[in-house]
Amino acid sequence: MAETFVVPTKGIGKPDYSQEVALGQVRPGLTLKYGQTLKLLGITFSALWSPFAFVKPPLGIGLTAHFVDWETNLALPLTIPKGYLYTAIETRHSFTQDFTMMAYFEGFFVSYLATKAAGRADVFDEVAPLSTSIMDPLALSSHTYDVTIKNLGGAVMEGSVSIFAVVQKVGSEPFRKETKTVKCKFCDHEWDVPQETTSVNCPNCGQLNMYITLANFRGF
Amino acid sequence: MVTRDVNLRVTLLANQGRRISKPSPLTGRIVQLIPHFPGGCNQLVDMAVGHRDTWILPHQVDTFIALNDATPVFTIDEPIEKGEEIWLIGGNGDGANPHSISCAFTIIGVE
């Protein structure tokens, strides 16, 4: 018998997920279930030039900025559609000036996410209370979620903050759509691109914009 | 007397058959077989295992087993010599999906 040979088709089975199961066993980490997708919200302030859209110039003294969606550069508030739950699972931040971050739900102030001195680098992985499930467990209506950051220091502020969140369908249809609307960092033009897009020239001003994509993420 | 395990694992593309083998690490007896069929095989993926010219599972020549999402344990008593070829033949009759099947042999004997 040859080492490799042809086998006639007897039917059509189902995909073999044994590799994915093994992956989860040897390197535990975040794994998304069906109907769950990730959101990465935050902002970076830096004097360094970068094509990444979520990298903004340093924040002036006393000024406030809204977080942006790292996949699109669209500023918050984020609208969580009816039928979906939003739950933050990790946040990290570090800035060169004192700062305060404020969260808003439905346009109303709900909590200070952090008010800290300059120079700290913090990571929190238990931010589940930042979930629409405690406001509307069945996702019976859409909601808006907003986070701002204010520079409380005496000089312009550099640094970065991010919030990882899971958006989950209450039902069966995945949240992810075929396209996303992105915003140009340089001229604010908005247009639709495929979900997987990470690098694209603005059709209005021609500048290169870079984003991230979480479209195909299934687990670490 | 010592115990050794030999694991034969093969990934079969759609409509692909393969024969893989490893040498026995011991002279003694094969006492246990644990074939594994992942979910999705849907009885479309054939497997047979043996050593040299002997078919062990199934014991009849040119016959195969095909299961789905199953890892049965078979107790056997088959003499084998060190260096003798232990083989697995797999045939994927699924016309669309690749599948990875395996069989673990437990051997008791001397080196």
Interface residues (C-beta under 8 A of the other chain):
Chain A: M1 A2 E3 T4 F5 V6 V7 P8 T9 K10 G11 I12 G13 K14 P15 D16 Y17 S18 Q19
Chain B: L12 A14 N15 Q16 G17 R18 R19 I20 P38 G39 G40 C41 N42 L44 V45 D46 N68 I89 G91 N92 G93 D94 G95 A96 N97 P98 H99 S100
